[in-house]
């Protein structure tokens, strides 16, 4: 017998639905961690002094713009 795992249309649909569900669940778990990392990065950037900002090529106003961006935005 020849068994093919995704030859039947209903099986293909259910596999695709399972993959979509996994993707959604993965994003639900991952998103708060991404937001927390952004929040921490923006706070660290805001805490840098002018000398450190010059070293990385960012002006104070650019740093303030980035730091003031809400964590849920890129």
PDB file of N, H, CA, C and O in Angstrom:
ATOM      1  N   UNK A   1       0.827  -1.187   0.000  1.00  0.00           N
ATOM      2  CA  UNK A   1       0.000   0.000   0.000  1.00  0.00           C
ATOM      3  C   UNK A   1       0.867   1.244   0.000  1.00  0.00           C
ATOM      4  O   UNK A   1       1.967   1.263   0.552  1.00  0.00           O
ATOM      5  N   UNK A   2       0.350   2.266  -0.624  1.00  0.00           N
ATOM      6  H   UNK A   2      -0.544   2.250  -1.073  1.00  0.00           H
ATOM      7  CA  UNK A   2       1.064   3.526  -0.692  1.00  0.00           C
ATOM      8  C   UNK A   2       0.316   4.554   0.159  1.00  0.00           C
ATOM      9  O   UNK A   2      -0.786   4.975  -0.190  1.00  0.00           O
ATOM     10  N   UNK A   3       0.918   4.947   1.263  1.00  0.00           N
ATOM     11  H   UNK A   3       1.814   4.605   1.547  1.00  0.00           H
ATOM     12  CA  UNK A   3       0.282   5.914   2.150  1.00  0.00           C
ATOM     13  C   UNK A   3       0.870   7.294   1.903  1.00  0.00           C
ATOM     14  O   UNK A   3       2.072   7.503   2.063  1.00  0.00           O
ATOM     15  N   UNK A   4       0.033   8.214   1.520  1.00  0.00           N
ATOM     16  H   UNK A   4      -0.943   8.044   1.390  1.00  0.00           H
ATOM     17  CA  UNK A   4       0.458   9.595   1.352  1.00  0.00           C
ATOM     18  C   UNK A   4      -0.236  10.417   2.431  1.00  0.00           C
ATOM     19  O   UNK A   4      -1.449  10.318   2.613  1.00  0.00           O
ATOM     20  N   UNK A   5       0.533  11.222   3.137  1.00  0.00           N
ATOM     21  H   UNK A   5       1.519  11.303   2.989  1.00  0.00           H
ATOM     22  CA  UNK A   5      -0.013  11.911   4.304  1.00  0.00           C
ATOM     23  C   UNK A   5      -0.952  13.050   3.964  1.00  0.00           C
ATOM     24  O   UNK A   5      -1.813  13.381   4.778  1.00  0.00           O
ATOM     25  N   UNK A   6      -0.824  13.661   2.805  1.00  0.00           N
ATOM     26  H   UNK A   6      -0.124  13.392   2.144  1.00  0.00           H
ATOM     27  CA  UNK A   6      -1.675  14.819   2.550  1.00  0.00           C
ATOM     28  C   UNK A   6      -2.314  14.758   1.164  1.00  0.00           C
ATOM     29  O   UNK A   6      -2.448  15.787   0.502  1.00  0.00           O
ATOM     30  N   UNK A   7      -2.703  13.582   0.725  1.00  0.00           N
ATOM     31  H   UNK A   7      -2.593  12.746   1.263  1.00  0.00           H
ATOM     32  CA  UNK A   7      -3.292  13.456  -0.601  1.00  0.00           C
ATOM     33  C   UNK A   7      -4.782  13.750  -0.607  1.00  0.00           C
ATOM     34  O   UNK A   7      -5.328  14.126  -1.644  1.00  0.00           O
ATOM     35  N   UNK A   8      -5.439  13.590   0.506  1.00  0.00           N
ATOM     36  H   UNK A   8      -4.996  13.284   1.349  1.00  0.00           H
ATOM     37  CA  UNK A   8      -6.879  13.791   0.587  1.00  0.00           C
ATOM     38  C   UNK A   8      -7.168  15.269   0.876  1.00  0.00           C
ATOM     39  O   UNK A   8      -6.568  15.833   1.790  1.00  0.00           O
ATOM     40  N   UNK A   9      -8.062  15.905   0.128  1.00  0.00           N
ATOM     41  H   UNK A   9      -8.550  15.446  -0.615  1.00  0.00           H
ATOM     42  CA  UNK A   9      -8.326  17.338   0.321  1.00  0.00           C
ATOM     43  C   UNK A   9      -8.741  17.717   1.737  1.00  0.00           C
ATOM     44  O   UNK A   9      -8.305  18.752   2.240  1.00  0.00           O
ATOM     45  N   UNK A  10      -9.570  16.910   2.394  1.00  0.00           N
ATOM     46  H   UNK A  10      -9.925  16.069   1.985  1.00  0.00           H
ATOM     47  CA  UNK A  10      -9.991  17.271   3.751  1.00  0.00           C
ATOM     48  C   UNK A  10      -8.822  17.182   4.727  1.00  0.00           C
ATOM     49  O   UNK A  10      -8.755  17.941   5.693  1.00  0.00           O
ATOM     50  N   UNK A  11      -7.911  16.263   4.477  1.00  0.00           N
ATOM     51  H   UNK A  11      -7.964  15.646   3.692  1.00  0.00           H
ATOM     52  CA  UNK A  11      -6.723  16.155   5.336  1.00  0.00           C
ATOM     53  C   UNK A  11      -5.814  17.362   5.128  1.00  0.00           C
ATOM     54  O   UNK A  11      -5.246  17.894   6.082  1.00  0.00           O
ATOM     55  N   UNK A  12      -5.683  17.785   3.883  1.00  0.00           N
ATOM     56  H   UNK A  12      -6.144  17.352   3.108  1.00  0.00           H
ATOM     57  CA  UNK A  12      -4.880  18.981   3.606  1.00  0.00           C
ATOM     58  C   UNK A  12      -5.464  20.188   4.324  1.00  0.00           C
ATOM     59  O   UNK A  12      -4.736  20.993   4.904  1.00  0.00           O
ATOM     60  N   UNK A  13      -6.782  20.303   4.276  1.00  0.00           N
ATOM     61  H   UNK A  13      -7.373  19.649   3.805  1.00  0.00           H
ATOM     62  CA  UNK A  13      -7.444  21.423   4.938  1.00  0.00           C
ATOM     63  C   UNK A  13      -7.208  21.387   6.448  1.00  0.00           C
ATOM     64  O   UNK A  13      -6.903  22.415   7.052  1.00  0.00           O
ATOM     65  N   UNK A  14      -7.345  20.226   7.051  1.00  0.00           N
ATOM     66  H   UNK A  14      -7.592  19.390   6.560  1.00  0.00           H
ATOM     67  CA  UNK A  14      -7.166  20.130   8.503  1.00  0.00           C
ATOM     68  C   UNK A  14      -5.710  20.368   8.899  1.00  0.00           C
ATOM     69  O   UNK A  14      -5.447  20.946   9.954  1.00  0.00           O
ATOM     70  N   UNK A  15      -4.767  19.934   8.072  1.00  0.00           N
ATOM     71  H   UNK A  15      -4.981  19.465   7.215  1.00  0.00           H
ATOM     72  CA  UNK A  15      -3.357  20.194   8.364  1.00  0.00           C
ATOM     73  C   UNK A  15      -3.055  21.687   8.267  1.00  0.00           C
ATOM     74  O   UNK A  15      -2.311  22.233   9.082  1.00  0.00           O
ATOM     75  N   UNK A  16      -3.634  22.334   7.272  1.00  0.00           N
ATOM     76  H   UNK A  16      -4.238  21.890   6.610  1.00  0.00           H
ATOM     77  CA  UNK A  16      -3.439  23.769   7.112  1.00  0.00           C
ATOM     78  C   UNK A  16      -4.073  24.517   8.291  1.00  0.00           C
ATOM     79  O   UNK A  16      -3.483  25.461   8.816  1.00  0.00           O
ATOM     80  N   UNK A  17      -5.258  24.100   8.700  1.00  0.00           N
ATOM     81  H   UNK A  17      -5.738  23.333   8.274  1.00  0.00           H
ATOM     82  CA  UNK A  17      -5.935  24.726   9.842  1.00  0.00           C
ATOM     83  C   UNK A  17      -5.126  24.536  11.120  1.00  0.00           C
ATOM     84  O   UNK A  17      -5.021  25.455  11.932  1.00  0.00           O
ATOM     85  N   UNK A  18      -4.559  23.359  11.298  1.00  0.00           N
ATOM     86  H   UNK A  18      -4.644  22.613  10.638  1.00  0.00           H
ATOM     87  CA  UNK A  18      -3.730  23.106  12.483  1.00  0.00           C
ATOM     88  C   UNK A  18      -2.490  23.993  12.452  1.00  0.00           C
ATOM     89  O   UNK A  18      -2.077  24.525  13.483  1.00  0.00           O
ATOM     90  N   UNK A  19      -1.896  24.153  11.271  1.00  0.00           N
ATOM     91  H   UNK A  19      -2.231  23.721  10.434  1.00  0.00           H
ATOM     92  CA  UNK A  19      -0.733  25.033  11.140  1.00  0.00           C
ATOM     93  C   UNK A  19      -1.090  26.473  11.429  1.00  0.00           C
ATOM     94  O   UNK A  19      -0.326  27.180  12.087  1.00  0.00           O
ATOM     95  N   UNK A  20      -2.253  26.928  10.943  1.00  0.00           N
ATOM     96  H   UNK A  20      -2.873  26.354  10.408  1.00  0.00           H
ATOM     97  CA  UNK A  20      -2.714  28.283  11.222  1.00  0.00           C
ATOM     98  C   UNK A  20      -2.945  28.487  12.715  1.00  0.00           C
ATOM     99  O   UNK A  20      -2.566  29.517  13.272  1.00  0.00           O
ATOM    100  N   UNK A  21      -3.559  27.516  13.352  1.00  0.00           N
ATOM    101  H   UNK A  21      -3.867  26.679  12.900  1.00  0.00           H
ATOM    102  CA  UNK A  21      -3.818  27.603  14.786  1.00  0.00           C
ATOM    103  C   UNK A  21      -2.507  27.653  15.565  1.00  0.00           C
ATOM    104  O   UNK A  21      -2.369  28.428  16.511  1.00  0.00           O
ATOM    105  N   UNK A  22      -1.555  26.828  15.165  1.00  0.00           N
ATOM    106  H   UNK A  22      -1.667  26.198  14.397  1.00  0.00           H
ATOM    107  CA  UNK A  22      -0.251  26.838  15.831  1.00  0.00           C
ATOM    108  C   UNK A  22       0.410  28.206  15.679  1.00  0.00           C
ATOM    109  O   UNK A  22       0.999  28.720  16.630  1.00  0.00           O
ATOM    110  N   UNK A  23       0.314  28.792  14.491  1.00  0.00           N
ATOM    111  H   UNK A  23      -0.164  28.374  13.719  1.00  0.00           H
ATOM    112  CA  UNK A  23       0.894  30.114  14.261  1.00  0.00           C
ATOM    113  C   UNK A  23       0.260  31.177  15.143  1.00  0.00           C
ATOM    114  O   UNK A  23       0.957  32.026  15.698  1.00  0.00           O
ATOM    115  N   UNK A  24      -1.047  31.132  15.270  1.00  0.00           N
ATOM    116  H   UNK A  24      -1.613  30.442  14.819  1.00  0.00           H
ATOM    117  CA  UNK A  24      -1.758  32.088  16.113  1.00  0.00           C
ATOM    118  C   UNK A  24      -1.350  31.920  17.576  1.00  0.00           C
ATOM    119  O   UNK A  24      -1.056  32.900  18.261  1.00  0.00           O
ATOM    120  N   UNK A  25      -1.334  30.684  18.044  1.00  0.00           N
ATOM    121  H   UNK A  25      -1.572  29.888  17.488  1.00  0.00           H
ATOM    122  CA  UNK A  25      -0.938  30.428  19.442  1.00  0.00           C
ATOM    123  C   UNK A  25       0.503  30.847  19.686  1.00  0.00           C
ATOM    124  O   UNK A  25       0.822  31.391  20.743  1.00  0.00           O
ATOM    125  N   UNK A  26       1.366  30.600  18.726  1.00  0.00           N
ATOM    126  H   UNK A  26       1.107  30.158  17.867  1.00  0.00           H
ATOM    127  CA  UNK A  26       2.762  30.985  18.857  1.00  0.00           C
ATOM    128  C   UNK A  26       2.895  32.507  18.993  1.00  0.00           C
ATOM    129  O   UNK A  26       3.654  32.995  19.831  1.00  0.00           O
ATOM    130  N   UNK A  27       2.157  33.248  18.169  1.00  0.00           N
ATOM    131  H   UNK A  27       1.540  32.851  17.489  1.00  0.00           H
ATOM    132  CA  UNK A  27       2.195  34.714  18.254  1.00  0.00           C
ATOM    133  C   UNK A  27       1.616  35.213  19.576  1.00  0.00           C
ATOM    134  O   UNK A  27       2.115  36.186  20.141  1.00  0.00           O
ATOM    135  N   UNK A  28       0.573  34.561  20.072  1.00  0.00           N
ATOM    136  H   UNK A  28       0.167  33.770  19.614  1.00  0.00           H
ATOM    137  CA  UNK A  28      -0.009  34.963  21.350  1.00  0.00           C
ATOM    138  C   UNK A  28       0.977  34.802  22.500  1.00  0.00           C
ATOM    139  O   UNK A  28       1.004  35.615  23.424  1.00  0.00           O
ATOM    140  N   UNK A  29       1.773  33.767  22.437  1.00  0.00           N
ATOM    141  H   UNK A  29       1.751  33.107  21.686  1.00  0.00           H
ATOM    142  CA  UNK A  29       2.770  33.526  23.479  1.00  0.00           C
ATOM    143  C   UNK A  29       3.973  34.447  23.289  1.00  0.00           C
ATOM    144  O   UNK A  29       4.518  34.956  24.268  1.00  0.00           O
ATOM    145  N   UNK A  30       4.391  34.665  22.054  1.00  0.00           N
ATOM    146  H   UNK A  30       3.948  34.251  21.259  1.00  0.00           H
ATOM    147  CA  UNK A  30       5.599  35.421  21.762  1.00  0.00           C
ATOM    148  C   UNK A  30       5.416  36.932  21.923  1.00  0.00           C
ATOM    149  O   UNK A  30       6.343  37.619  22.351  1.00  0.00           O
ATOM    150  N   UNK A  31       4.254  37.450  21.591  1.00  0.00           N
ATOM    151  H   UNK A  31       3.501  36.892  21.244  1.00  0.00           H
ATOM    152  CA  UNK A  31       4.033  38.896  21.553  1.00  0.00           C
ATOM    153  C   UNK A  31       4.357  39.614  22.864  1.00  0.00           C
ATOM    154  O   UNK A  31       5.043  40.635  22.817  1.00  0.00           O
ATOM    155  N   UNK A  32       3.909  39.148  24.017  1.00  0.00           N
ATOM    156  H   UNK A  32       3.351  38.319  24.055  1.00  0.00           H
ATOM    157  CA  UNK A  32       4.268  39.873  25.254  1.00  0.00           C
ATOM    158  C   UNK A  32       5.780  39.951  25.497  1.00  0.00           C
ATOM    159  O   UNK A  32       6.272  40.938  26.044  1.00  0.00           O
ATOM    160  N   UNK A  33       6.510  38.917  25.092  1.00  0.00           N
ATOM    161  H   UNK A  33       6.110  38.115  24.647  1.00  0.00           H
ATOM    162  CA  UNK A  33       7.965  38.938  25.257  1.00  0.00           C
ATOM    163  C   UNK A  33       8.609  39.961  24.324  1.00  0.00           C
ATOM    164  O   UNK A  33       9.561  40.640  24.708  1.00  0.00           O
ATOM    165  N   UNK A  34       8.100  40.071  23.116  1.00  0.00           N
ATOM    166  H   UNK A  34       7.327  39.519  22.803  1.00  0.00           H
ATOM    167  CA  UNK A  34       8.596  41.071  22.161  1.00  0.00           C
ATOM    168  C   UNK A  34       8.313  42.470  22.703  1.00  0.00           C
ATOM    169  O   UNK A  34       9.183  43.341  22.663  1.00  0.00           O
ATOM    170  N   UNK A  35       7.103  42.685  23.208  1.00  0.00           N
ATOM    171  H   UNK A  35       6.397  41.978  23.241  1.00  0.00           H
ATOM    172  CA  UNK A  35       6.745  43.987  23.761  1.00  0.00           C
ATOM    173  C   UNK A  35       7.620  44.353  24.957  1.00  0.00           C
ATOM    174  O   UNK A  35       8.060  45.497  25.080  1.00  0.00           O
ATOM    175  N   UNK A  36       7.870  43.397  25.824  1.00  0.00           N
ATOM    176  H   UNK A  36       7.513  42.469  25.723  1.00  0.00           H
ATOM    177  CA  UNK A  36       8.712  43.649  26.993  1.00  0.00           C
ATOM    178  C   UNK A  36      10.134  44.019  26.561  1.00  0.00           C
ATOM    179  O   UNK A  36      10.736  44.936  27.120  1.00  0.00           O
ATOM    180  N   UNK A  37      10.661  43.313  25.582  1.00  0.00           N
ATOM    181  H   UNK A  37      10.173  42.567  25.128  1.00  0.00           H
ATOM    182  CA  UNK A  37      12.009  43.614  25.088  1.00  0.00           C
ATOM    183  C   UNK A  37      12.069  45.020  24.492  1.00  0.00           C
ATOM    184  O   UNK A  37      13.027  45.754  24.736  1.00  0.00           O
ATOM    185  N   UNK A  38      11.063  45.396  23.721  1.00  0.00           N
ATOM    186  H   UNK A  38      10.285  44.800  23.523  1.00  0.00           H
ATOM    187  CA  UNK A  38      11.022  46.752  23.152  1.00  0.00           C
ATOM    188  C   UNK A  38      10.976  47.803  24.257  1.00  0.00           C
ATOM    189  O   UNK A  38      11.689  48.806  24.206  1.00  0.00           O
ATOM    190  N   UNK A  39      10.134  47.564  25.249  1.00  0.00           N
ATOM    191  H   UNK A  39       9.555  46.750  25.291  1.00  0.00           H
ATOM    192  CA  UNK A  39      10.003  48.499  26.357  1.00  0.00           C
ATOM    193  C   UNK A  39      11.344  48.679  27.071  1.00  0.00           C
ATOM    194  O   UNK A  39      11.750  49.804  27.359  1.00  0.00           O
ATOM    195  N   UNK A  40      12.014  47.592  27.349  1.00  0.00           N
ATOM    196  H   UNK A  40      11.683  46.678  27.115  1.00  0.00           H
ATOM    197  CA  UNK A  40      13.312  47.650  28.030  1.00  0.00           C
ATOM    198  C   UNK A  40      14.356  48.342  27.162  1.00  0.00           C
ATOM    199  O   UNK A  40      15.126  49.163  27.660  1.00  0.00           O
ATOM    200  N   UNK A  41      14.392  48.022  25.875  1.00  0.00           N
ATOM    201  H   UNK A  41      13.767  47.355  25.470  1.00  0.00           H
ATOM    202  CA  UNK A  41      15.358  48.650  24.965  1.00  0.00           C
ATOM    203  C   UNK A  41      15.140  50.161  24.898  1.00  0.00           C
ATOM    204  O   UNK A  41      16.102  50.929  24.897  1.00  0.00           O
ATOM    205  N   UNK A  42      13.890  50.583  24.843  1.00  0.00           N
ATOM    206  H   UNK A  42      13.108  49.959  24.844  1.00  0.00           H
ATOM    207  CA  UNK A  42      13.590  52.009  24.736  1.00  0.00           C
ATOM    208  C   UNK A  42      13.928  52.737  26.028  1.00  0.00           C
ATOM    209  O   UNK A  42      14.365  53.888  25.999  1.00  0.00           O
ATOM    210  N   UNK A  43      13.731  52.081  27.143  1.00  0.00           N
ATOM    211  H   UNK A  43      13.376  51.147  27.167  1.00  0.00           H
ATOM    212  CA  UNK A  43      14.126  52.701  28.418  1.00  0.00           C
ATOM    213  C   UNK A  43      15.641  52.827  28.513  1.00  0.00           C
ATOM    214  O   UNK A  43      16.158  53.848  28.968  1.00  0.00           O
ATOM    215  N   UNK A  44      16.350  51.787  28.083  1.00  0.00           N
ATOM    216  H   UNK A  44      15.930  50.958  27.713  1.00  0.00           H
ATOM    217  CA  UNK A  44      17.819  51.851  28.103  1.00  0.00           C
ATOM    218  C   UNK A  44      18.325  52.965  27.190  1.00  0.00           C
ATOM    219  O   UNK A  44      19.249  53.693  27.552  1.00  0.00           O
ATOM    220  N   UNK A  45      17.727  53.097  26.016  1.00  0.00           N
ATOM    221  H   UNK A  45      16.976  52.506  25.722  1.00  0.00           H
ATOM    222  CA  UNK A  45      18.119  54.145  25.089  1.00  0.00           C
ATOM    223  C   UNK A  45      17.887  55.516  25.707  1.00  0.00           C
ATOM    224  O   UNK A  45      18.731  56.402  25.579  1.00  0.00           O
ATOM    225  N   UNK A  46      16.767  55.698  26.368  1.00  0.00           N
ATOM    226  H   UNK A  46      16.081  54.978  26.473  1.00  0.00           H
ATOM    227  CA  UNK A  46      16.460  56.977  27.013  1.00  0.00           C
ATOM    228  C   UNK A  46      17.439  57.294  28.137  1.00  0.00           C
ATOM    229  O   UNK A  46      17.664  58.463  28.452  1.00  0.00           O
ATOM    230  N   UNK A  47      18.017  56.273  28.739  1.00  0.00           N
ATOM    231  H   UNK A  47      17.834  55.324  28.483  1.00  0.00           H
ATOM    232  CA  UNK A  47      18.953  56.465  29.857  1.00  0.00           C
ATOM    233  C   UNK A  47      20.385  56.768  29.421  1.00  0.00           C
ATOM    234  O   UNK A  47      21.214  57.152  30.245  1.00  0.00           O
ATOM    235  N   UNK A  48      20.678  56.599  28.136  1.00  0.00           N
ATOM    236  H   UNK A  48      20.004  56.287  27.466  1.00  0.00           H
ATOM    237  CA  UNK A  48      22.046  56.864  27.675  1.00  0.00           C
ATOM    238  C   UNK A  48      22.351  58.357  27.729  1.00  0.00           C
ATOM    239  O   UNK A  48      21.491  59.189  27.440  1.00  0.00           O
ATOM    240  N   UNK A  49      23.597  58.687  28.105  1.00  0.00           N
ATOM    241  H   UNK A  49      24.295  58.011  28.340  1.00  0.00           H
ATOM    242  CA  UNK A  49      23.979  60.098  28.115  1.00  0.00           C
ATOM    243  C   UNK A  49      24.350  60.539  26.693  1.00  0.00           C
ATOM    244  O   UNK A  49      24.486  59.711  25.791  1.00  0.00           O
ATOM    245  N   UNK A  50      24.511  61.850  26.509  1.00  0.00           N
ATOM    246  H   UNK A  50      24.400  62.522  27.241  1.00  0.00           H
ATOM    247  CA  UNK A  50      24.772  62.393  25.170  1.00  0.00           C
ATOM    248  C   UNK A  50      26.042  61.830  24.551  1.00  0.00           C
ATOM    249  O   UNK A  50      26.088  61.597  23.343  1.00  0.00           O
ATOM    250  N   UNK A  51      27.063  61.610  25.351  1.00  0.00           N
ATOM    251  H   UNK A  51      27.025  61.799  26.333  1.00  0.00           H
ATOM    252  CA  UNK A  51      28.315  61.054  24.838  1.00  0.00           C
ATOM    253  C   UNK A  51      28.094  59.648  24.274  1.00  0.00           C
ATOM    254  O   UNK A  51      28.581  59.321  23.192  1.00  0.00           O
ATOM    255  N   UNK A  52      27.364  58.834  25.007  1.00  0.00           N
ATOM    256  H   UNK A  52      26.968  59.100  25.886  1.00  0.00           H
ATOM    257  CA  UNK A  52      27.092  57.467  24.538  1.00  0.00           C
ATOM    258  C   UNK A  52      26.224  57.479  23.280  1.00  0.00           C
ATOM    259  O   UNK A  52      26.419  56.669  22.373  1.00  0.00           O
ATOM    260  N   UNK A  53      25.271  58.398  23.234  1.00  0.00           N
ATOM    261  H   UNK A  53      25.112  59.055  23.970  1.00  0.00           H
ATOM    262  CA  UNK A  53      24.425  58.506  22.039  1.00  0.00           C
ATOM    263  C   UNK A  53      25.262  58.910  20.820  1.00  0.00           C
ATOM    264  O   UNK A  53      25.071  58.377  19.727  1.00  0.00           O
ATOM    265  N   UNK A  54      26.191  59.857  21.015  1.00  0.00           N
ATOM    266  H   UNK A  54      26.346  60.290  21.902  1.00  0.00           H
ATOM    267  CA  UNK A  54      27.077  60.248  19.907  1.00  0.00           C
ATOM    268  C   UNK A  54      27.906  59.060  19.437  1.00  0.00           C
ATOM    269  O   UNK A  54      28.130  58.890  18.239  1.00  0.00           O
ATOM    270  N   UNK A  55      28.361  58.236  20.379  1.00  0.00           N
ATOM    271  H   UNK A  55      28.179  58.373  21.353  1.00  0.00           H
ATOM    272  CA  UNK A  55      29.166  57.059  20.027  1.00  0.00           C
ATOM    273  C   UNK A  55      28.408  56.100  19.114  1.00  0.00           C
ATOM    274  O   UNK A  55      29.012  55.445  18.265  1.00  0.00           O
ATOM    275  N   UNK A  56      27.104  56.016  19.281  1.00  0.00           N
ATOM    276  H   UNK A  56      26.614  56.549  19.971  1.00  0.00           H
ATOM    277  CA  UNK A  56      26.334  55.107  18.440  1.00  0.00           C
ATOM    278  C   UNK A  56      25.645  55.833  17.279  1.00  0.00           C
ATOM    279  O   UNK A  56      24.893  55.229  16.515  1.00  0.00           O
ATOM    280  N   UNK A  57      25.916  57.142  17.160  1.00  0.00           N
ATOM    281  H   UNK A  57      26.527  57.633  17.781  1.00  0.00           H
ATOM    282  CA  UNK A  57      25.429  57.894  16.018  1.00  0.00           C
ATOM    283  C   UNK A  57      23.969  58.298  16.088  1.00  0.00           C
ATOM    284  O   UNK A  57      23.295  58.399  15.062  1.00  0.00           O
ATOM    285  N   UNK A  58      23.478  58.531  17.301  1.00  0.00           N
ATOM    286  H   UNK A  58      24.026  58.450  18.134  1.00  0.00           H
ATOM    287  CA  UNK A  58      22.082  58.926  17.484  1.00  0.00           C
ATOM    288  C   UNK A  58      22.046  60.233  18.268  1.00  0.00           C
ATOM    289  O   UNK A  58      22.752  60.388  19.265  1.00  0.00           O
ATOM    290  N   UNK A  59      21.228  61.161  17.816  1.00  0.00           N
ATOM    291  H   UNK A  59      20.654  61.035  17.007  1.00  0.00           H
ATOM    292  CA  UNK A  59      21.080  62.416  18.543  1.00  0.00           C
ATOM    293  C   UNK A  59      20.119  62.231  19.709  1.00  0.00           C
ATOM    294  O   UNK A  59      19.374  61.252  19.764  1.00  0.00           O
ATOM    295  N   UNK A  60      20.142  63.170  20.632  1.00  0.00           N
ATOM    296  H   UNK A  60      20.747  63.965  20.587  1.00  0.00           H
ATOM    297  CA  UNK A  60      19.245  63.123  21.783  1.00  0.00           C
ATOM    298  C   UNK A  60      17.791  63.142  21.310  1.00  0.00           C
ATOM    299  O   UNK A  60      16.957  62.413  21.846  1.00  0.00           O
ATOM    300  N   UNK A  61      17.483  63.967  20.316  1.00  0.00           N
ATOM    301  H   UNK A  61      18.160  64.560  19.880  1.00  0.00           H
ATOM    302  CA  UNK A  61      16.087  64.048  19.850  1.00  0.00           C
ATOM    303  C   UNK A  61      15.650  62.742  19.180  1.00  0.00           C
ATOM    304  O   UNK A  61      14.502  62.324  19.329  1.00  0.00           O
ATOM    305  N   UNK A  62      16.559  62.098  18.446  1.00  0.00           N
ATOM    306  H   UNK A  62      17.492  62.437  18.326  1.00  0.00           H
ATOM    307  CA  UNK A  62      16.226  60.793  17.845  1.00  0.00           C
ATOM    308  C   UNK A  62      15.981  59.752  18.934  1.00  0.00           C
ATOM    309  O   UNK A  62      15.048  58.954  18.839  1.00  0.00           O
ATOM    310  N   UNK A  63      16.812  59.762  19.957  1.00  0.00           N
ATOM    311  H   UNK A  63      17.570  60.410  20.034  1.00  0.00           H
ATOM    312  CA  UNK A  63      16.651  58.816  21.062  1.00  0.00           C
ATOM    313  C   UNK A  63      15.328  59.049  21.776  1.00  0.00           C
ATOM    314  O   UNK A  63      14.636  58.095  22.132  1.00  0.00           O
ATOM    315  N   UNK A  64      14.974  60.308  21.987  1.00  0.00           N
ATOM    316  H   UNK A  64      15.536  61.083  21.698  1.00  0.00           H
ATOM    317  CA  UNK A  64      13.705  60.620  22.647  1.00  0.00           C
ATOM    318  C   UNK A  64      12.518  60.193  21.790  1.00  0.00           C
ATOM    319  O   UNK A  64      11.515  59.701  22.307  1.00  0.00           O
ATOM    320  N   UNK A  65      12.640  60.386  20.468  1.00  0.00           N
ATOM    321  H   UNK A  65      13.455  60.785  20.048  1.00  0.00           H
ATOM    322  CA  UNK A  65      11.559  59.945  19.568  1.00  0.00           C
ATOM    323  C   UNK A  65      11.349  58.440  19.659  1.00  0.00           C
ATOM    324  O   UNK A  65      10.218  57.967  19.774  1.00  0.00           O
ATOM    325  N   UNK A  66      12.445  57.695  19.608  1.00  0.00           N
ATOM    326  H   UNK A  66      13.364  58.079  19.515  1.00  0.00           H
ATOM    327  CA  UNK A  66      12.350  56.234  19.687  1.00  0.00           C
ATOM    328  C   UNK A  66      11.830  55.811  21.057  1.00  0.00           C
ATOM    329  O   UNK A  66      10.950  54.956  21.157  1.00  0.00           O
ATOM    330  N   UNK A  67      12.373  56.409  22.102  1.00  0.00           N
ATOM    331  H   UNK A  67      13.087  57.104  22.021  1.00  0.00           H
ATOM    332  CA  UNK A  67      11.986  56.036  23.467  1.00  0.00           C
ATOM    333  C   UNK A  67      10.519  56.352  23.762  1.00  0.00           C
ATOM    334  O   UNK A  67       9.904  55.698  24.604  1.00  0.00           O
ATOM    335  N   UNK A  68       9.963  57.336  23.085  1.00  0.00           N
ATOM    336  H   UNK A  68      10.462  57.867  22.401  1.00  0.00           H
ATOM    337  CA  UNK A  68       8.572  57.719  23.344  1.00  0.00           C
ATOM    338  C   UNK A  68       7.574  56.905  22.500  1.00  0.00           C
ATOM    339  O   UNK A  68       6.363  57.046  22.665  1.00  0.00           O
ATOM    340  N   UNK A  69       8.082  56.066  21.608  1.00  0.00           N
ATOM    341  H   UNK A  69       9.066  55.952  21.474  1.00  0.00           H
ATOM    342  CA  UNK A  69       7.203  55.244  20.793  1.00  0.00           C
ATOM    343  C   UNK A  69       6.593  54.138  21.669  1.00  0.00           C
ATOM    344  O   UNK A  69       7.320  53.460  22.395  1.00  0.00           O
ATOM    345  N   UNK A  70       5.283  53.955  21.610  1.00  0.00           N
ATOM    346  H   UNK A  70       4.693  54.506  21.021  1.00  0.00           H
ATOM    347  CA  UNK A  70       4.668  52.901  22.416  1.00  0.00           C
ATOM    348  C   UNK A  70       5.265  51.517  22.106  1.00  0.00           C
ATOM    349  O   UNK A  70       5.623  51.237  20.962  1.00  0.00           O
ATOM    350  N   UNK A  71       5.368  50.676  23.104  1.00  0.00           N
ATOM    351  H   UNK A  71       5.078  50.903  24.034  1.00  0.00           H
ATOM    352  CA  UNK A  71       6.025  49.383  22.957  1.00  0.00           C
ATOM    353  C   UNK A  71       5.339  48.482  21.945  1.00  0.00           C
ATOM    354  O   UNK A  71       5.980  47.584  21.398  1.00  0.00           O
ATOM    355  N   UNK A  72       4.066  48.690  21.682  1.00  0.00           N
ATOM    356  H   UNK A  72       3.546  49.419  22.126  1.00  0.00           H
ATOM    357  CA  UNK A  72       3.360  47.817  20.740  1.00  0.00           C
ATOM    358  C   UNK A  72       3.608  48.239  19.284  1.00  0.00           C
ATOM    359  O   UNK A  72       3.183  47.546  18.359  1.00  0.00           O
ATOM    360  N   UNK A  73       4.290  49.368  19.078  1.00  0.00           N
ATOM    361  H   UNK A  73       4.635  49.932  19.829  1.00  0.00           H
ATOM    362  CA  UNK A  73       4.660  49.780  17.726  1.00  0.00           C
ATOM    363  C   UNK A  73       6.123  49.487  17.488  1.00  0.00           C
ATOM    364  O   UNK A  73       6.943  49.545  18.404  1.00  0.00           O
ATOM    365  N   UNK A  74       6.436  49.172  16.254  1.00  0.00           N
ATOM    366  H   UNK A  74       5.769  49.125  15.510  1.00  0.00           H
ATOM    367  CA  UNK A  74       7.835  48.877  15.908  1.00  0.00           C
ATOM    368  C   UNK A  74       8.704  50.081  15.975  1.00  0.00           C
ATOM    369  O   UNK A  74       9.904  49.992  15.712  1.00  0.00           O
TER     370      UNK A  74
END
